[in-house]
């Protein structure tokens, strides 16, 4: 989630990014009051990497903190602006840029490169990469603190990584250090001079971290987190030297029993949660755009197959949970127990009541919630790209808000970027 508290504590409203365009579908989320459980199981699988999928996410963030402390400015505003500048330059340099956000805003304001411009809400995105980087800064030992604006970099790790980015030189004769270029850019509020701007795509690119940046982040990935816990290291060891990610089964076969069972429990929870989401989708399709509501029992009878499958997924999750008690989360366990022990009508009622936004219950009837039309339009949209890919990134947001299995993919992506 965006760090709302951070945004309010700064008092400089002009830097807070907003969506590139109104996208109501982003609000039609189906967490079913299980967000804490989802975070629990994602963190159980791969602890301490937040939403980071490539090295430069970390470098941009620590550089923002360092420059903010030197200039006594907001770390959020500077880190967001550095990220926006890096993404925009990558977008300008490459026909098919990857690991960037902001395409639609960049297309609308192609020439906007000034610091104050790139910290204004209309020039970038609502949720920058930085938002899901904070947990990784702590989990990788690069920073201390809970809120980005008040974080302090660790001397041997965080400050070192920031220095590796900022101490690059522009390359021309008597070239300036990136630290100087960015500092002048921040202070002036306008875009860097042309001669220095030409060097910035190489120095800031999401796809060109230096060998020293890669080495430092790679070492931090293999380090224990929490102290004494080597789950990340063991997963990396299971990857081996593969350039493409091994199948999940192959990875699990190389892990110890406890870690394997924990991951299997997380995957079983994901299957349960996905089945509940798909049930809502199916009900939305059945209700369509008509005005009539559906009696709860009637719709439960129509959705017998989906509800039976939901019960099977709940039973499978509980079986895994009982084999690995350390993997338990109260919200997930209660939901699964309710689904397993109920008839299909009660199962449907439980899911609808947990949602309440897309579907709602009124006098034993299933009716349309205030976000029904948003999801219905999304489900019936044909031939259009998904929300996860329309802005040129399939890394950070999917990893942060999606399945436990994708956390393994995220770790592999980050590890490969260190090689």
C-alpha positions in Angstrom: 0.0 0.0 0.0 1.1 3.6 -0.5 2.8 5.1 2.5 0.1 7.5 3.3 1.5 8.6 6.7 4.8 9.5 5.0 3.0 11.6 2.5 1.2 13.6 5.2 4.1 14.1 7.5 6.2 15.9 4.8 3.9 18.8 4.2 5.0 19.3 0.6 1.9 18.2 -1.3 3.4 19.0 -4.7 5.6 16.0 -4.8 3.0 13.3 -4.1 2.4 11.2 -7.3 -1.1 10.3 -8.6 -2.4 8.0 -11.2 -1.5 8.6 -14.8 -5.1 8.4 -15.6 -8.3 7.4 -13.7 -8.5 3.7 -13.4 -11.4 2.6 -11.3 -10.6 -1.1 -11.8 -7.6 -0.7 -9.5 -10.1 -0.1 -6.7 -12.1 -3.3 -7.4 -9.8 -5.5 -5.4 -10.9 -8.8 -3.9 -8.9 -9.1 -0.7 -11.9 -10.7 1.1 -10.5 -9.4 4.4 -7.4 -11.6 4.0 -4.7 -9.1 3.2 -2.8 -9.7 6.4 -2.9 -13.4 5.7 -1.6 -12.9 2.2 1.3 -10.7 3.4 2.0 -13.3 6.1 2.4 -16.1 3.6 4.3 -14.1 1.0 6.8 -13.1 3.7 7.0 -16.7 4.9 8.1 -17.8 1.5 10.7 -15.1 0.8 11.3 -12.8 3.8 12.6 -9.2 3.7 12.6 -8.2 0.0 9.3 -6.2 -0.2 8.4 -5.5 -3.8 12.0 -5.3 -5.1 12.6 -7.2 -8.3 15.8 -5.5 -9.6 18.9 -3.9 -8.2 18.3 -0.3 -9.2 15.1 -0.1 -7.2 17.3 -0.3 -4.1 20.0 2.0 -5.5 17.5 4.8 -6.4 15.9 4.6 -2.9 19.1 4.7 -0.9 20.5 7.5 -3.1 17.3 9.5 -2.4 17.7 9.0 1.3 21.3 10.1 1.2 20.7 13.2 -0.9 17.7 14.1 1.2 19.7 14.0 4.4 22.5 16.1 2.9 20.0 18.7 1.7 17.5 18.5 4.6 14.7 17.7 2.2 12.0 15.0 1.9 13.5 11.6 1.1 10.2 10.6 -0.5 10.2 13.5 -2.9 13.9 13.1 -3.9 13.7 9.3 -4.3 10.5 9.5 -6.3 12.0 12.1 -8.6 15.2 10.1 -9.1 13.1 7.1 -10.0 10.9 9.1 -12.3 13.9 10.6 -14.1 15.6 7.2 -14.5 12.4 5.6 -15.9 11.7 8.6 -18.2 15.3 8.5 -19.6 15.0 4.8 -20.1 11.8 5.3 -21.9 13.3 8.0 -24.2 16.4 5.8 -24.9 14.8 2.5 -25.7 12.1 1.5 -28.2 10.8 -1.2 -25.8 11.9 -0.2 -22.3 11.4 -2.6 -19.4 11.5 -2.2 -15.6 9.9 1.2 -15.8 6.7 2.9 -14.9 5.1 6.1 -16.2 4.7 5.5 -19.9 1.4 7.2 -20.3 2.5 10.3 -18.3 5.8 10.4 -20.2 3.8 10.4 -23.5 1.7 13.3 -22.4 4.6 15.4 -21.1 7.6 14.2 -23.2 9.9 17.1 -22.4 9.2 17.4 -18.7 12.6 16.5 -17.0 12.9 19.1 -14.3 13.1 18.1 -10.6 9.9 20.0 -9.6 8.1 18.7 -12.7 8.9 15.0 -11.9 7.8 15.4 -8.4 4.4 16.8 -9.4 1.6 14.3 -9.4 0.7 14.4 -13.1 4.1 13.6 -14.4 4.6 10.1 -13.0 2.5 7.4 -11.2 0.4 6.9 -8.1 2.5 4.1 -6.7 6.2 4.4 -7.6 8.6 1.4 -7.1 9.9 3.2 -4.0 6.7 2.5 -2.1 7.3 -1.3 -2.0 11.1 -0.9 -1.4 11.0 0.3 2.2 10.6 -3.2 3.7 13.5 -4.5 1.5 15.8 -1.7 2.7 15.4 -3.0 6.2 15.2 -6.7 5.3 18.5 -6.4 3.4 20.2 -4.4 6.1 20.5 -1.3 4.0 18.5 1.0 6.3 16.9 1.3 9.7 13.5 2.7 10.5 9.9 2.1 9.5 8.9 5.1 7.5 10.8 6.1 4.4 11.2 9.8 5.3 12.8 9.0 8.7 15.0 6.1 7.6 18.7 6.2 8.2 21.1 4.3 6.0 23.4 1.7 7.5 27.1 2.8 7.2 28.7 -0.3 5.6 25.7 -1.3 3.4 23.2 1.4 2.7 25.6 4.3 2.5 27.9 2.0 0.5 25.2 1.2 -2.1 24.2 4.9 -2.4 27.8 5.8 -2.9 28.2 3.2 -5.7 25.4 4.9 -7.6 26.2 8.5 -6.9 29.9 8.2 -7.4 29.7 7.2 -11.0 31.1 9.8 -13.4 29.4 11.1 -16.5 32.3 10.0 -18.8 33.1 13.2 -20.7 36.4 15.0 -20.1 36.4 16.4 -16.5 33.1 14.6 -16.1 30.9 15.3 -13.1 29.9 12.8 -10.6 26.3 11.7 -10.6 26.0 13.0 -7.1 26.9 16.6 -8.3 24.5 16.3 -11.3 21.6 15.2 -9.2 22.3 17.7 -6.4 22.3 20.6 -8.9 19.2 19.3 -10.5 17.4 19.1 -7.1 18.5 22.6 -6.1 17.7 24.2 -9.4 14.4 22.5 -9.9 15.0 22.4 -13.6 16.3 19.7 -15.9 20.1 19.0 -16.0 22.2 20.7 -18.7 22.2 18.9 -22.0 25.8 17.6 -21.8 25.1 16.0 -18.5 21.7 14.8 -19.5 23.3 12.7 -22.2 25.2 10.6 -19.6 22.3 10.1 -17.2 20.5 7.2 -19.0 23.6 5.0 -18.6 24.2 6.1 -15.0 20.6 5.7 -13.8 19.2 2.9 -16.0 17.1 0.2 -14.3 18.9 -2.3 -16.5 22.6 -1.2 -16.0 23.6 -1.5 -12.3 27.3 -1.5 -11.9 29.2 -4.7 -11.0 29.8 -3.3 -7.5 26.1 -2.6 -7.0 25.3 -6.2 -8.1 27.8 -7.7 -5.8 26.7 -5.7 -2.7 23.0 -6.5 -3.3 23.8 -10.2 -4.0 25.6 -10.5 -0.7 22.7 -8.9 1.1 20.2 -11.3 -0.5 22.2 -14.3 0.8 22.5 -12.8 4.3 20.2 -14.1 7.1 16.9 -12.3 7.7 15.6 -12.4 10.4 18.9 -13.0 12.2 19.7 -16.7 11.9 17.1 -17.3 9.2 18.6 -18.4 5.9 15.4 -19.0 3.8 16.5 -16.6 1.1 19.9 -18.2 0.9 18.5 -21.7 0.7 16.2 -20.7 -2.1 19.0 -19.0 -4.0 21.1 -22.2 -3.5 18.2 -24.2 -5.0 18.2 -21.9 -8.1 21.7 -23.0 -8.8 23.4 -21.4 -11.8 20.2 -21.6 -13.9 19.6 -18.6 -16.2 15.9 -19.4 -16.3 13.9 -20.1 -13.2 13.5 -23.8 -12.3 10.0 -25.2 -11.8 8.6 -24.7 -8.3 8.6 -28.5 -7.7 12.3 -28.7 -8.6 13.0 -25.8 -6.2 11.0 -27.4 -3.4 12.7 -30.8 -3.8 16.0 -29.1 -3.0 14.8 -27.5 0.3 14.7 -28.9 3.8 11.4 -30.4 5.0 10.4 -27.4 7.2 10.9 -24.8 4.5 9.3 -26.9 1.9 6.2 -27.5 4.0 5.9 -23.8 4.8 6.0 -22.9 1.1 3.5 -25.6 0.3 1.2 -24.2 2.9 1.5 -20.8 1.4 0.7 -22.1 -2.0 -2.3 -23.9 -0.7 -3.6 -20.7 0.9 -3.1 -18.9 -2.5 -5.2 -21.6 -4.2 -8.0 -21.2 -1.6 -7.9 -17.4 -2.0 -7.9 -17.6 -5.8 -10.9 -20.0 -5.7 -12.8 -17.5 -3.6 -11.9 -14.7 -6.0 -13.0 -16.8 -9.0 -16.3 -17.5 -7.3 -17.0 -13.7 -7.1 -16.0 -13.3 -10.7 -18.4 -16.1 -11.7 -21.2 -14.5 -9.7 -20.6 -11.1 -11.3 -20.8 -12.7 -14.8 -24.1 -14.4 -13.8 -25.7 -11.2 -12.5 -24.6 -9.3 -15.6 -25.8 -5.8 -16.2 -29.5 -6.5 -15.4 -31.4 -4.9 -12.6 -32.7 -8.0 -10.8 -31.0 -9.6 -7.8 -30.5 -13.3 -7.3 -31.7 -15.3 -4.3 -28.7 -16.6 -2.3 -29.9 -20.2 -2.3 -30.6 -20.1 -6.1 -27.2 -18.7 -6.9 -25.5 -21.2 -4.6 -27.3 -24.0 -6.5 -26.1 -22.6 -9.8 -22.5 -22.3 -8.5 -22.4 -25.8 -7.0 -19.2 -26.7 -8.8 -17.3 -23.6 -7.8 -18.5 -23.9 -4.2 -17.5 -27.5 -4.0 -14.1 -26.7 -5.4 -13.8 -23.9 -2.8 -14.5 -26.4 0.0 -11.9 -28.8 -1.5 -9.3 -26.0 -1.5 -10.1 -25.1 2.1 -9.7 -28.7 3.2 -6.3 -29.0 1.4 -5.1 -25.8 3.0 -6.1 -27.0 6.5 -4.3 -30.3 5.8 -1.1 -28.5 4.9 -1.5 -26.2 7.9 -1.8 -29.0 10.3 1.4 -30.5 9.0 3.2 -27.2 9.4 1.8 -25.4 12.4 4.4 -22.7 12.3 2.8 -21.5 9.0 -0.5 -20.7 10.6 -2.3 -17.3 10.3 -5.4 -16.7 12.3 -7.5 -15.0 9.6 -6.6 -17.6 6.9 -7.4 -20.5 9.3 -10.7 -19.1 10.4 -11.8 -18.5 6.8 -10.8 -22.0 5.8 -12.5 -23.6 8.7 -15.7 -21.7 8.0 -15.7 -22.8 4.3 -14.8 -26.4 5.1 -17.5 -26.9 7.7 -20.4 -25.1 5.8 -22.9 -26.0 3.2 -22.7 -24.3 -0.2 -25.2 -21.6 0.6 -23.3 -20.6 3.7 -20.0 -20.7 1.8 -21.4 -18.3 -0.7 -22.8 -16.0 2.0 -19.4 -16.0 3.7 -17.5 -14.9 0.6 -20.1 -12.2 -0.3 -20.1 -10.8 3.2 -16.3 -10.6 3.2 -16.4 -8.8 -0.1 -19.2 -6.3 0.3 -17.9 -4.0 -2.5 -18.5 -5.9 -5.7 -21.3 -8.1 -4.4 -23.5 -7.5 -1.4 -26.2 -9.4 0.6 -29.7 -8.0 1.2 -32.6 -10.0 2.6 -31.1 -13.3 1.4 -30.5 -11.9 -2.1 -27.2 -11.3 -3.8 -27.1 -7.8 -5.2 -24.6 -5.5 -6.9 -22.2 -3.7 -4.7 -20.9 -0.2 -5.5 -17.9 -1.5 -7.4 -19.9 -4.2 -9.3 -19.8 -2.3 -12.6 -16.1 -1.7 -12.4 -15.3 -5.5 -12.1 -18.0 -6.5 -14.6 -16.5 -4.1 -17.2 -13.1 -5.5 -16.5 -14.2 -9.1 -16.8 -16.0 -8.5 -20.1 -13.4 -6.3 -21.7 -12.0 -8.1 -24.8 -8.6 -7.8 -26.4 -7.1 -5.2 -24.1 -3.9 -5.5 -22.0 -4.2 -6.3 -18.3 -3.8 -3.6 -15.7 -0.5 -5.2 -14.6 1.1 -4.6 -18.0 -0.4 -1.4 -19.4 2.2 0.7 -17.8 5.3 -1.2 -18.8 6.0 -3.1 -15.7 5.3 -6.7 -14.7 7.6 -6.8 -11.8 6.9 -4.8 -8.7 3.1 -4.5 -8.5 2.4 -8.1 -9.4 5.0 -9.4 -6.9 3.7 -7.2 -4.1 0.0 -7.9 -4.5 0.0 -11.4 -6.0 0.8 -14.9 -5.0 3.4 -16.5 -2.8 4.7 -18.4 -5.8 5.5 -15.1 -7.5 7.6 -14.1 -4.5 9.9 -16.9 -5.6 9.9 -15.5 -9.2 10.7 -12.1 -7.7 13.6 -13.4 -5.7 14.9 -15.2 -8.8 14.6 -12.0 -10.9 16.5 -10.0 -8.3 19.1 -12.6 -7.9 19.7 -12.9 -11.6 20.0 -9.1 -11.8 22.9 -9.4 -9.4 24.8 -11.8 -11.6 
